[in-house]
Amino acid sequence: MNKETTWLIIGFLGQALFSARFLIQWLASERAKQSVIPVLIVGQGSELLIYAHNLYFIIRGKRIIQDNKA
């Protein structure tokens, strides 16, 4: 398995965890018969790793472009 496939799998898992948050909120609200917002740090935390990784590549890409112009 190459790096691209690994990051693709991690990205899909992160999206699945984030999406699961809505399902859990809906089920919790149905049980309580009112709007309930459960705290799910794990889903949000996995997204932060992916966003940080993408920001790293954006910043690195800008540095490479600036170095090539100099």
CHARMM internal coordinates of N, CA and C (Angstrom, degrees):
IC EDIT
DIST 1 N 1 CA 1.4588
DIST 1 CA 1 C 1.5318
ANGL 1 N 1 CA 1 C 108.01
DIST 1 C 2 N 1.3422
ANGL 1 CA 1 C 2 N 116.72
DIHE 1 N 1 CA 1 C 2 N 128.17
DIST 2 N 2 CA 1.4547
ANGL 1 C 2 N 2 CA 119.82
DIHE 1 CA 1 C 2 N 2 CA -178.99
DIST 2 CA 2 C 1.5395
ANGL 2 N 2 CA 2 C 111.27
DIHE 1 C 2 N 2 CA 2 C -87.85
DIST 2 C 3 N 1.3153
ANGL 2 CA 2 C 3 N 115.73
DIHE 2 N 2 CA 2 C 3 N 174.48
DIST 3 N 3 CA 1.4724
ANGL 2 C 3 N 3 CA 120.65
DIHE 2 CA 2 C 3 N 3 CA -176.34
DIST 3 CA 3 C 1.5232
ANGL 3 N 3 CA 3 C 111.92
DIHE 2 C 3 N 3 CA 3 C -62.97
DIST 3 C 4 N 1.3281
ANGL 3 CA 3 C 4 N 116.25
DIHE 3 N 3 CA 3 C 4 N -39.14
DIST 4 N 4 CA 1.4658
ANGL 3 C 4 N 4 CA 119.50
DIHE 3 CA 3 C 4 N 4 CA -178.27
DIST 4 CA 4 C 1.5290
ANGL 4 N 4 CA 4 C 110.79
DIHE 3 C 4 N 4 CA 4 C -62.73
DIST 4 C 5 N 1.3220
ANGL 4 CA 4 C 5 N 116.58
DIHE 4 N 4 CA 4 C 5 N -43.75
DIST 5 N 5 CA 1.4655
ANGL 4 C 5 N 5 CA 120.54
DIHE 4 CA 4 C 5 N 5 CA 178.86
DIST 5 CA 5 C 1.5181
ANGL 5 N 5 CA 5 C 110.74
DIHE 4 C 5 N 5 CA 5 C -64.99
DIST 5 C 6 N 1.3191
ANGL 5 CA 5 C 6 N 116.93
DIHE 5 N 5 CA 5 C 6 N -40.23
DIST 6 N 6 CA 1.4613
ANGL 5 C 6 N 6 CA 121.29
DIHE 5 CA 5 C 6 N 6 CA 179.14
DIST 6 CA 6 C 1.5244
ANGL 6 N 6 CA 6 C 110.58
DIHE 5 C 6 N 6 CA 6 C -60.22
DIST 6 C 7 N 1.3420
ANGL 6 CA 6 C 7 N 116.73
DIHE 6 N 6 CA 6 C 7 N -47.94
DIST 7 N 7 CA 1.4672
ANGL 6 C 7 N 7 CA 120.21
DIHE 6 CA 6 C 7 N 7 CA -179.66
DIST 7 CA 7 C 1.5234
ANGL 7 N 7 CA 7 C 111.61
DIHE 6 C 7 N 7 CA 7 C -67.89
DIST 7 C 8 N 1.3289
ANGL 7 CA 7 C 8 N 116.51
DIHE 7 N 7 CA 7 C 8 N -32.08
DIST 8 N 8 CA 1.4605
ANGL 7 C 8 N 8 CA 119.48
DIHE 7 CA 7 C 8 N 8 CA 176.44
DIST 8 CA 8 C 1.5241
ANGL 8 N 8 CA 8 C 110.72
DIHE 7 C 8 N 8 CA 8 C -64.35
DIST 8 C 9 N 1.3260
ANGL 8 CA 8 C 9 N 116.27
DIHE 8 N 8 CA 8 C 9 N -43.56
DIST 9 N 9 CA 1.4677
ANGL 8 C 9 N 9 CA 121.06
DIHE 8 CA 8 C 9 N 9 CA 178.26
DIST 9 CA 9 C 1.5252
ANGL 9 N 9 CA 9 C 110.49
DIHE 8 C 9 N 9 CA 9 C -63.58
DIST 9 C 10 N 1.3353
ANGL 9 CA 9 C 10 N 116.23
DIHE 9 N 9 CA 9 C 10 N -44.17
DIST 10 N 10 CA 1.4714
ANGL 9 C 10 N 10 CA 120.41
DIHE 9 CA 9 C 10 N 10 CA 178.85
DIST 10 CA 10 C 1.5290
ANGL 10 N 10 CA 10 C 110.17
DIHE 9 C 10 N 10 CA 10 C -61.61
DIST 10 C 11 N 1.3218
ANGL 10 CA 10 C 11 N 116.37
DIHE 10 N 10 CA 10 C 11 N -40.27
DIST 11 N 11 CA 1.4665
ANGL 10 C 11 N 11 CA 120.40
DIHE 10 CA 10 C 11 N 11 CA 178.54
DIST 11 CA 11 C 1.5224
ANGL 11 N 11 CA 11 C 112.35
DIHE 10 C 11 N 11 CA 11 C -63.13
DIST 11 C 12 N 1.3400
ANGL 11 CA 11 C 12 N 116.21
DIHE 11 N 11 CA 11 C 12 N -44.37
DIST 12 N 12 CA 1.4605
ANGL 11 C 12 N 12 CA 119.44
DIHE 11 CA 11 C 12 N 12 CA 178.92
DIST 12 CA 12 C 1.5267
ANGL 12 N 12 CA 12 C 111.45
DIHE 11 C 12 N 12 CA 12 C -65.94
DIST 12 C 13 N 1.3284
ANGL 12 CA 12 C 13 N 117.10
DIHE 12 N 12 CA 12 C 13 N -37.50
DIST 13 N 13 CA 1.4662
ANGL 12 C 13 N 13 CA 120.04
DIHE 12 CA 12 C 13 N 13 CA 177.11
DIST 13 CA 13 C 1.5285
ANGL 13 N 13 CA 13 C 110.45
DIHE 12 C 13 N 13 CA 13 C -64.77
DIST 13 C 14 N 1.3208
ANGL 13 CA 13 C 14 N 116.57
DIHE 13 N 13 CA 13 C 14 N -40.93
DIST 14 N 14 CA 1.4611
ANGL 13 C 14 N 14 CA 120.48
DIHE 13 CA 13 C 14 N 14 CA 177.45
DIST 14 CA 14 C 1.5235
ANGL 14 N 14 CA 14 C 111.71
DIHE 13 C 14 N 14 CA 14 C -62.21
DIST 14 C 15 N 1.3211
ANGL 14 CA 14 C 15 N 116.00
DIHE 14 N 14 CA 14 C 15 N -43.34
DIST 15 N 15 CA 1.4619
ANGL 14 C 15 N 15 CA 119.85
DIHE 14 CA 14 C 15 N 15 CA 178.02
DIST 15 CA 15 C 1.5296
ANGL 15 N 15 CA 15 C 111.16
DIHE 14 C 15 N 15 CA 15 C -65.01
DIST 15 C 16 N 1.3252
ANGL 15 CA 15 C 16 N 116.87
DIHE 15 N 15 CA 15 C 16 N -38.79
DIST 16 N 16 CA 1.4676
ANGL 15 C 16 N 16 CA 120.56
DIHE 15 CA 15 C 16 N 16 CA 178.72
DIST 16 CA 16 C 1.5260
ANGL 16 N 16 CA 16 C 110.53
DIHE 15 C 16 N 16 CA 16 C -63.62
DIST 16 C 17 N 1.3360
ANGL 16 CA 16 C 17 N 116.72
DIHE 16 N 16 CA 16 C 17 N -42.84
DIST 17 N 17 CA 1.4654
ANGL 16 C 17 N 17 CA 119.86
DIHE 16 CA 16 C 17 N 17 CA 177.79
DIST 17 CA 17 C 1.5234
ANGL 17 N 17 CA 17 C 110.95
DIHE 16 C 17 N 17 CA 17 C -63.94
DIST 17 C 18 N 1.3184
ANGL 17 CA 17 C 18 N 116.81
DIHE 17 N 17 CA 17 C 18 N -41.76
DIST 18 N 18 CA 1.4577
ANGL 17 C 18 N 18 CA 120.16
DIHE 17 CA 17 C 18 N 18 CA 179.28
DIST 18 CA 18 C 1.5225
ANGL 18 N 18 CA 18 C 110.68
DIHE 17 C 18 N 18 CA 18 C -64.28
DIST 18 C 19 N 1.3271
ANGL 18 CA 18 C 19 N 116.81
DIHE 18 N 18 CA 18 C 19 N -43.12
DIST 19 N 19 CA 1.4644
ANGL 18 C 19 N 19 CA 120.85
DIHE 18 CA 18 C 19 N 19 CA 179.12
DIST 19 CA 19 C 1.5171
ANGL 19 N 19 CA 19 C 112.17
DIHE 18 C 19 N 19 CA 19 C -66.38
DIST 19 C 20 N 1.3207
ANGL 19 CA 19 C 20 N 116.51
DIHE 19 N 19 CA 19 C 20 N -34.11
DIST 20 N 20 CA 1.4636
ANGL 19 C 20 N 20 CA 120.67
DIHE 19 CA 19 C 20 N 20 CA 179.65
DIST 20 CA 20 C 1.5283
ANGL 20 N 20 CA 20 C 111.06
DIHE 19 C 20 N 20 CA 20 C -62.01
DIST 20 C 21 N 1.3241
ANGL 20 CA 20 C 21 N 116.20
DIHE 20 N 20 CA 20 C 21 N -27.00
DIST 21 N 21 CA 1.4633
ANGL 20 C 21 N 21 CA 121.05
DIHE 20 CA 20 C 21 N 21 CA 178.91
DIST 21 CA 21 C 1.5247
ANGL 21 N 21 CA 21 C 111.07
DIHE 20 C 21 N 21 CA 21 C -58.21
DIST 21 C 22 N 1.3147
ANGL 21 CA 21 C 22 N 116.43
DIHE 21 N 21 CA 21 C 22 N -40.73
DIST 22 N 22 CA 1.4646
ANGL 21 C 22 N 22 CA 120.43
DIHE 21 CA 21 C 22 N 22 CA -179.94
DIST 22 CA 22 C 1.5249
ANGL 22 N 22 CA 22 C 111.51
DIHE 21 C 22 N 22 CA 22 C -68.18
DIST 22 C 23 N 1.3161
ANGL 22 CA 22 C 23 N 116.75
DIHE 22 N 22 CA 22 C 23 N -39.03
DIST 23 N 23 CA 1.4645
ANGL 22 C 23 N 23 CA 121.08
DIHE 22 CA 22 C 23 N 23 CA 177.97
DIST 23 CA 23 C 1.5242
ANGL 23 N 23 CA 23 C 110.51
DIHE 22 C 23 N 23 CA 23 C -64.09
DIST 23 C 24 N 1.3213
ANGL 23 CA 23 C 24 N 116.13
DIHE 23 N 23 CA 23 C 24 N -44.86
DIST 24 N 24 CA 1.4680
ANGL 23 C 24 N 24 CA 120.65
DIHE 23 CA 23 C 24 N 24 CA 179.66
DIST 24 CA 24 C 1.5291
ANGL 24 N 24 CA 24 C 110.48
DIHE 23 C 24 N 24 CA 24 C -64.33
DIST 24 C 25 N 1.3369
ANGL 24 CA 24 C 25 N 116.60
DIHE 24 N 24 CA 24 C 25 N -40.69
DIST 25 N 25 CA 1.4680
ANGL 24 C 25 N 25 CA 119.55
DIHE 24 CA 24 C 25 N 25 CA 178.28
DIST 25 CA 25 C 1.5261
ANGL 25 N 25 CA 25 C 110.30
DIHE 24 C 25 N 25 CA 25 C -63.23
DIST 25 C 26 N 1.3062
ANGL 25 CA 25 C 26 N 117.04
DIHE 25 N 25 CA 25 C 26 N -42.33
DIST 26 N 26 CA 1.4632
ANGL 25 C 26 N 26 CA 120.73
DIHE 25 CA 25 C 26 N 26 CA 179.95
DIST 26 CA 26 C 1.5258
ANGL 26 N 26 CA 26 C 110.81
DIHE 25 C 26 N 26 CA 26 C -62.76
DIST 26 C 27 N 1.3468
ANGL 26 CA 26 C 27 N 116.99
DIHE 26 N 26 CA 26 C 27 N -45.90
DIST 27 N 27 CA 1.4680
ANGL 26 C 27 N 27 CA 120.26
DIHE 26 CA 26 C 27 N 27 CA 179.33
DIST 27 CA 27 C 1.5248
ANGL 27 N 27 CA 27 C 111.83
DIHE 26 C 27 N 27 CA 27 C -63.82
DIST 27 C 28 N 1.3303
ANGL 27 CA 27 C 28 N 116.91
DIHE 27 N 27 CA 27 C 28 N -42.32
DIST 28 N 28 CA 1.4673
ANGL 27 C 28 N 28 CA 120.61
DIHE 27 CA 27 C 28 N 28 CA 179.25
DIST 28 CA 28 C 1.5264
ANGL 28 N 28 CA 28 C 110.73
DIHE 27 C 28 N 28 CA 28 C -64.09
DIST 28 C 29 N 1.3225
ANGL 28 CA 28 C 29 N 117.12
DIHE 28 N 28 CA 28 C 29 N -39.27
DIST 29 N 29 CA 1.4649
ANGL 28 C 29 N 29 CA 120.67
DIHE 28 CA 28 C 29 N 29 CA 178.65
DIST 29 CA 29 C 1.5252
ANGL 29 N 29 CA 29 C 111.50
DIHE 28 C 29 N 29 CA 29 C -67.55
DIST 29 C 30 N 1.3234
ANGL 29 CA 29 C 30 N 117.06
DIHE 29 N 29 CA 29 C 30 N -38.73
DIST 30 N 30 CA 1.4667
ANGL 29 C 30 N 30 CA 120.59
DIHE 29 CA 29 C 30 N 30 CA 178.25
DIST 30 CA 30 C 1.5301
ANGL 30 N 30 CA 30 C 111.03
DIHE 29 C 30 N 30 CA 30 C -63.98
DIST 30 C 31 N 1.3170
ANGL 30 CA 30 C 31 N 116.64
DIHE 30 N 30 CA 30 C 31 N -42.20
DIST 31 N 31 CA 1.4756
ANGL 30 C 31 N 31 CA 120.47
DIHE 30 CA 30 C 31 N 31 CA 179.95
DIST 31 CA 31 C 1.5248
ANGL 31 N 31 CA 31 C 111.44
DIHE 30 C 31 N 31 CA 31 C -65.51
DIST 31 C 32 N 1.3396
ANGL 31 CA 31 C 32 N 116.32
DIHE 31 N 31 CA 31 C 32 N -40.70
DIST 32 N 32 CA 1.4673
ANGL 31 C 32 N 32 CA 120.73
DIHE 31 CA 31 C 32 N 32 CA -176.96
DIST 32 CA 32 C 1.5314
ANGL 32 N 32 CA 32 C 111.91
DIHE 31 C 32 N 32 CA 32 C -83.95
DIST 32 C 33 N 1.3090
ANGL 32 CA 32 C 33 N 117.86
DIHE 32 N 32 CA 32 C 33 N -10.95
DIST 33 N 33 CA 1.4691
ANGL 32 C 33 N 33 CA 123.25
DIHE 32 CA 32 C 33 N 33 CA -177.02
DIST 33 CA 33 C 1.5262
ANGL 33 N 33 CA 33 C 112.11
DIHE 32 C 33 N 33 CA 33 C 58.73
DIST 33 C 34 N 1.3406
ANGL 33 CA 33 C 34 N 115.37
DIHE 33 N 33 CA 33 C 34 N 29.99
DIST 34 N 34 CA 1.4651
ANGL 33 C 34 N 34 CA 122.53
DIHE 33 CA 33 C 34 N 34 CA 174.78
DIST 34 CA 34 C 1.5212
ANGL 34 N 34 CA 34 C 108.34
DIHE 33 C 34 N 34 CA 34 C -158.72
DIST 34 C 35 N 1.3149
ANGL 34 CA 34 C 35 N 117.33
DIHE 34 N 34 CA 34 C 35 N 168.02
DIST 35 N 35 CA 1.4592
ANGL 34 C 35 N 35 CA 120.90
DIHE 34 CA 34 C 35 N 35 CA -179.63
DIST 35 CA 35 C 1.5297
ANGL 35 N 35 CA 35 C 110.21
DIHE 34 C 35 N 35 CA 35 C -70.56
DIST 35 C 36 N 1.3186
ANGL 35 CA 35 C 36 N 115.19
DIHE 35 N 35 CA 35 C 36 N 123.38
DIST 36 N 36 CA 1.4718
ANGL 35 C 36 N 36 CA 122.13
DIHE 35 CA 35 C 36 N 36 CA -179.43
DIST 36 CA 36 C 1.5276
ANGL 36 N 36 CA 36 C 107.31
DIHE 35 C 36 N 36 CA 36 C -125.99
DIST 36 C 37 N 1.3141
ANGL 36 CA 36 C 37 N 115.97
DIHE 36 N 36 CA 36 C 37 N 134.86
DIST 37 N 37 CA 1.4605
ANGL 36 C 37 N 37 CA 120.11
DIHE 36 CA 36 C 37 N 37 CA 178.00
DIST 37 CA 37 C 1.5344
ANGL 37 N 37 CA 37 C 108.25
DIHE 36 C 37 N 37 CA 37 C -118.89
DIST 37 C 38 N 1.3472
ANGL 37 CA 37 C 38 N 117.11
DIHE 37 N 37 CA 37 C 38 N 95.71
DIST 38 N 38 CA 1.4671
ANGL 37 C 38 N 38 CA 119.41
DIHE 37 CA 37 C 38 N 38 CA 178.43
DIST 38 CA 38 C 1.5332
ANGL 38 N 38 CA 38 C 110.79
DIHE 37 C 38 N 38 CA 38 C -74.75
DIST 38 C 39 N 1.3030
ANGL 38 CA 38 C 39 N 117.26
DIHE 38 N 38 CA 38 C 39 N 151.84
DIST 39 N 39 CA 1.4699
ANGL 38 C 39 N 39 CA 122.55
DIHE 38 CA 38 C 39 N 39 CA -179.87
DIST 39 CA 39 C 1.5179
ANGL 39 N 39 CA 39 C 108.26
DIHE 38 C 39 N 39 CA 39 C -93.74
DIST 39 C 40 N 1.3165
ANGL 39 CA 39 C 40 N 115.28
DIHE 39 N 39 CA 39 C 40 N 119.97
DIST 40 N 40 CA 1.4694
ANGL 39 C 40 N 40 CA 121.20
DIHE 39 CA 39 C 40 N 40 CA 179.52
DIST 40 CA 40 C 1.5247
ANGL 40 N 40 CA 40 C 109.52
DIHE 39 C 40 N 40 CA 40 C -125.49
DIST 40 C 41 N 1.2978
ANGL 40 CA 40 C 41 N 116.37
DIHE 40 N 40 CA 40 C 41 N 87.73
DIST 41 N 41 CA 1.4570
ANGL 40 C 41 N 41 CA 121.58
DIHE 40 CA 40 C 41 N 41 CA -177.12
DIST 41 CA 41 C 1.5302
ANGL 41 N 41 CA 41 C 111.38
DIHE 40 C 41 N 41 CA 41 C -70.21
DIST 41 C 42 N 1.3128
ANGL 41 CA 41 C 42 N 118.61
DIHE 41 N 41 CA 41 C 42 N -32.12
DIST 42 N 42 CA 1.4652
ANGL 41 C 42 N 42 CA 121.57
DIHE 41 CA 41 C 42 N 42 CA -176.31
DIST 42 CA 42 C 1.5309
ANGL 42 N 42 CA 42 C 110.95
DIHE 41 C 42 N 42 CA 42 C -60.70
DIST 42 C 43 N 1.3125
ANGL 42 CA 42 C 43 N 116.76
DIHE 42 N 42 CA 42 C 43 N -44.90
DIST 43 N 43 CA 1.4589
ANGL 42 C 43 N 43 CA 120.25
DIHE 42 CA 42 C 43 N 43 CA 179.28
DIST 43 CA 43 C 1.5144
ANGL 43 N 43 CA 43 C 112.42
DIHE 42 C 43 N 43 CA 43 C -62.18
DIST 43 C 44 N 1.3087
ANGL 43 CA 43 C 44 N 116.51
DIHE 43 N 43 CA 43 C 44 N -43.99
DIST 44 N 44 CA 1.4599
ANGL 43 C 44 N 44 CA 120.79
DIHE 43 CA 43 C 44 N 44 CA 178.74
DIST 44 CA 44 C 1.5208
ANGL 44 N 44 CA 44 C 111.39
DIHE 43 C 44 N 44 CA 44 C -68.73
DIST 44 C 45 N 1.3242
ANGL 44 CA 44 C 45 N 117.16
DIHE 44 N 44 CA 44 C 45 N -37.82
DIST 45 N 45 CA 1.4635
ANGL 44 C 45 N 45 CA 121.32
DIHE 44 CA 44 C 45 N 45 CA -178.80
DIST 45 CA 45 C 1.5158
ANGL 45 N 45 CA 45 C 112.66
DIHE 44 C 45 N 45 CA 45 C -63.07
DIST 45 C 46 N 1.3271
ANGL 45 CA 45 C 46 N 116.50
DIHE 45 N 45 CA 45 C 46 N -39.80
DIST 46 N 46 CA 1.4628
ANGL 45 C 46 N 46 CA 119.03
DIHE 45 CA 45 C 46 N 46 CA 179.32
DIST 46 CA 46 C 1.5224
ANGL 46 N 46 CA 46 C 111.13
DIHE 45 C 46 N 46 CA 46 C -65.75
DIST 46 C 47 N 1.3213
ANGL 46 CA 46 C 47 N 117.17
DIHE 46 N 46 CA 46 C 47 N -35.02
DIST 47 N 47 CA 1.4569
ANGL 46 C 47 N 47 CA 120.79
DIHE 46 CA 46 C 47 N 47 CA 177.28
DIST 47 CA 47 C 1.5271
ANGL 47 N 47 CA 47 C 110.84
DIHE 46 C 47 N 47 CA 47 C -65.21
DIST 47 C 48 N 1.3234
ANGL 47 CA 47 C 48 N 117.28
DIHE 47 N 47 CA 47 C 48 N -37.87
DIST 48 N 48 CA 1.4590
ANGL 47 C 48 N 48 CA 120.49
DIHE 47 CA 47 C 48 N 48 CA -179.54
DIST 48 CA 48 C 1.5233
ANGL 48 N 48 CA 48 C 111.61
DIHE 47 C 48 N 48 CA 48 C -60.88
DIST 48 C 49 N 1.3186
ANGL 48 CA 48 C 49 N 117.15
DIHE 48 N 48 CA 48 C 49 N -38.21
DIST 49 N 49 CA 1.4675
ANGL 48 C 49 N 49 CA 120.31
DIHE 48 CA 48 C 49 N 49 CA 178.14
DIST 49 CA 49 C 1.5300
ANGL 49 N 49 CA 49 C 110.82
DIHE 48 C 49 N 49 CA 49 C -62.32
DIST 49 C 50 N 1.2985
ANGL 49 CA 49 C 50 N 116.70
DIHE 49 N 49 CA 49 C 50 N -43.14
DIST 50 N 50 CA 1.4600
ANGL 49 C 50 N 50 CA 120.70
DIHE 49 CA 49 C 50 N 50 CA -179.19
DIST 50 CA 50 C 1.5248
ANGL 50 N 50 CA 50 C 110.65
DIHE 49 C 50 N 50 CA 50 C -67.51
DIST 50 C 51 N 1.3281
ANGL 50 CA 50 C 51 N 117.54
DIHE 50 N 50 CA 50 C 51 N -43.81
DIST 51 N 51 CA 1.4570
ANGL 50 C 51 N 51 CA 120.78
DIHE 50 CA 50 C 51 N 51 CA 178.74
DIST 51 CA 51 C 1.5279
ANGL 51 N 51 CA 51 C 110.93
DIHE 50 C 51 N 51 CA 51 C -63.68
DIST 51 C 52 N 1.3124
ANGL 51 CA 51 C 52 N 117.45
DIHE 51 N 51 CA 51 C 52 N -41.30
DIST 52 N 52 CA 1.4651
ANGL 51 C 52 N 52 CA 120.99
DIHE 51 CA 51 C 52 N 52 CA 179.07
DIST 52 CA 52 C 1.5285
ANGL 52 N 52 CA 52 C 110.27
DIHE 51 C 52 N 52 CA 52 C -62.96
DIST 52 C 53 N 1.3071
ANGL 52 CA 52 C 53 N 116.81
DIHE 52 N 52 CA 52 C 53 N -40.40
DIST 53 N 53 CA 1.4636
ANGL 52 C 53 N 53 CA 121.42
DIHE 52 CA 52 C 53 N 53 CA 178.91
DIST 53 CA 53 C 1.5324
ANGL 53 N 53 CA 53 C 110.27
DIHE 52 C 53 N 53 CA 53 C -63.02
DIST 53 C 54 N 1.3150
ANGL 53 CA 53 C 54 N 117.64
DIHE 53 N 53 CA 53 C 54 N -43.89
DIST 54 N 54 CA 1.4591
ANGL 53 C 54 N 54 CA 121.32
DIHE 53 CA 53 C 54 N 54 CA 178.85
DIST 54 CA 54 C 1.5238
ANGL 54 N 54 CA 54 C 111.30
DIHE 53 C 54 N 54 CA 54 C -65.62
DIST 54 C 55 N 1.3321
ANGL 54 CA 54 C 55 N 117.21
DIHE 54 N 54 CA 54 C 55 N -40.83
DIST 55 N 55 CA 1.4638
ANGL 54 C 55 N 55 CA 120.43
DIHE 54 CA 54 C 55 N 55 CA 177.81
DIST 55 CA 55 C 1.5219
ANGL 55 N 55 CA 55 C 111.03
DIHE 54 C 55 N 55 CA 55 C -62.47
DIST 55 C 56 N 1.3128
ANGL 55 CA 55 C 56 N 117.43
DIHE 55 N 55 CA 55 C 56 N -37.53
DIST 56 N 56 CA 1.4606
ANGL 55 C 56 N 56 CA 121.96
DIHE 55 CA 55 C 56 N 56 CA 177.37
DIST 56 CA 56 C 1.5298
ANGL 56 N 56 CA 56 C 110.00
DIHE 55 C 56 N 56 CA 56 C -58.03
DIST 56 C 57 N 1.3242
ANGL 56 CA 56 C 57 N 117.10
DIHE 56 N 56 CA 56 C 57 N -46.64
DIST 57 N 57 CA 1.4554
ANGL 56 C 57 N 57 CA 120.41
DIHE 56 CA 56 C 57 N 57 CA -179.39
DIST 57 CA 57 C 1.5234
ANGL 57 N 57 CA 57 C 112.05
DIHE 56 C 57 N 57 CA 57 C -67.64
DIST 57 C 58 N 1.3273
ANGL 57 CA 57 C 58 N 117.73
DIHE 57 N 57 CA 57 C 58 N -35.25
DIST 58 N 58 CA 1.4596
ANGL 57 C 58 N 58 CA 120.62
DIHE 57 CA 57 C 58 N 58 CA 177.74
DIST 58 CA 58 C 1.5201
ANGL 58 N 58 CA 58 C 110.33
DIHE 57 C 58 N 58 CA 58 C -65.23
DIST 58 C 59 N 1.3193
ANGL 58 CA 58 C 59 N 116.69
DIHE 58 N 58 CA 58 C 59 N -47.26
DIST 59 N 59 CA 1.4680
ANGL 58 C 59 N 59 CA 121.09
DIHE 58 CA 58 C 59 N 59 CA -179.79
DIST 59 CA 59 C 1.5203
ANGL 59 N 59 CA 59 C 110.68
DIHE 58 C 59 N 59 CA 59 C -64.88
DIST 59 C 60 N 1.3202
ANGL 59 CA 59 C 60 N 117.02
DIHE 59 N 59 CA 59 C 60 N -43.35
DIST 60 N 60 CA 1.4631
ANGL 59 C 60 N 60 CA 121.34
DIHE 59 CA 59 C 60 N 60 CA 179.24
DIST 60 CA 60 C 1.5282
ANGL 60 N 60 CA 60 C 110.22
DIHE 59 C 60 N 60 CA 60 C -62.83
DIST 60 C 61 N 1.3306
ANGL 60 CA 60 C 61 N 117.09
DIHE 60 N 60 CA 60 C 61 N -40.42
DIST 61 N 61 CA 1.4663
ANGL 60 C 61 N 61 CA 120.83
DIHE 60 CA 60 C 61 N 61 CA 179.19
DIST 61 CA 61 C 1.5176
ANGL 61 N 61 CA 61 C 111.83
DIHE 60 C 61 N 61 CA 61 C -63.43
DIST 61 C 62 N 1.3318
ANGL 61 CA 61 C 62 N 117.22
DIHE 61 N 61 CA 61 C 62 N -39.90
DIST 62 N 62 CA 1.4679
ANGL 61 C 62 N 62 CA 120.67
DIHE 61 CA 61 C 62 N 62 CA 178.37
DIST 62 CA 62 C 1.5177
ANGL 62 N 62 CA 62 C 111.00
DIHE 61 C 62 N 62 CA 62 C -65.54
DIST 62 C 63 N 1.3267
ANGL 62 CA 62 C 63 N 117.19
DIHE 62 N 62 CA 62 C 63 N -38.28
DIST 63 N 63 CA 1.4646
ANGL 62 C 63 N 63 CA 120.69
DIHE 62 CA 62 C 63 N 63 CA 178.85
DIST 63 CA 63 C 1.5188
ANGL 63 N 63 CA 63 C 110.77
DIHE 62 C 63 N 63 CA 63 C -65.97
DIST 63 C 64 N 1.3161
ANGL 63 CA 63 C 64 N 117.00
DIHE 63 N 63 CA 63 C 64 N -40.34
DIST 64 N 64 CA 1.4721
ANGL 63 C 64 N 64 CA 120.33
DIHE 63 CA 63 C 64 N 64 CA 179.35
DIST 64 CA 64 C 1.5191
ANGL 64 N 64 CA 64 C 110.22
DIHE 63 C 64 N 64 CA 64 C -63.84
DIST 64 C 65 N 1.3314
ANGL 64 CA 64 C 65 N 117.15
DIHE 64 N 64 CA 64 C 65 N -41.61
DIST 65 N 65 CA 1.4636
ANGL 64 C 65 N 65 CA 121.22
DIHE 64 CA 64 C 65 N 65 CA 179.24
DIST 65 CA 65 C 1.5168
ANGL 65 N 65 CA 65 C 110.56
DIHE 64 C 65 N 65 CA 65 C -64.40
DIST 65 C 66 N 1.3432
ANGL 65 CA 65 C 66 N 116.77
DIHE 65 N 65 CA 65 C 66 N -42.09
DIST 66 N 66 CA 1.4696
ANGL 65 C 66 N 66 CA 120.09
DIHE 65 CA 65 C 66 N 66 CA 179.27
DIST 66 CA 66 C 1.5100
ANGL 66 N 66 CA 66 C 110.81
DIHE 65 C 66 N 66 CA 66 C -66.18
DIST 66 C 67 N 1.3245
ANGL 66 CA 66 C 67 N 117.98
DIHE 66 N 66 CA 66 C 67 N -39.53
DIST 67 N 67 CA 1.4708
ANGL 66 C 67 N 67 CA 121.01
DIHE 66 CA 66 C 67 N 67 CA 178.78
DIST 67 CA 67 C 1.5200
ANGL 67 N 67 CA 67 C 111.47
DIHE 66 C 67 N 67 CA 67 C -65.25
DIST 67 C 68 N 1.3163
ANGL 67 CA 67 C 68 N 117.16
DIHE 67 N 67 CA 67 C 68 N -35.48
DIST 68 N 68 CA 1.4650
ANGL 67 C 68 N 68 CA 119.93
DIHE 67 CA 67 C 68 N 68 CA 179.56
DIST 68 CA 68 C 1.5231
ANGL 68 N 68 CA 68 C 112.50
DIHE 67 C 68 N 68 CA 68 C -72.65
DIST 68 C 69 N 1.3393
ANGL 68 CA 68 C 69 N 117.24
DIHE 68 N 68 CA 68 C 69 N -27.21
DIST 69 N 69 CA 1.4727
ANGL 68 C 69 N 69 CA 120.49
DIHE 68 CA 68 C 69 N 69 CA 177.47
DIST 69 CA 69 C 1.5132
ANGL 69 N 69 CA 69 C 112.05
DIHE 68 C 69 N 69 CA 69 C -75.96
DIST 69 C 70 N 1.3433
ANGL 69 CA 69 C 70 N 116.80
DIHE 69 N 69 CA 69 C 70 N -26.47
DIST 70 N 70 CA 1.4714
ANGL 69 C 70 N 70 CA 120.42
DIHE 69 CA 69 C 70 N 70 CA -175.87
DIST 70 CA 70 C 1.5029
ANGL 70 N 70 CA 70 C 113.06
DIHE 69 C 70 N 70 CA 70 C -76.17
END
COOR INIT
IC SEED 1 N 1 CA 1 C
IC BUILD
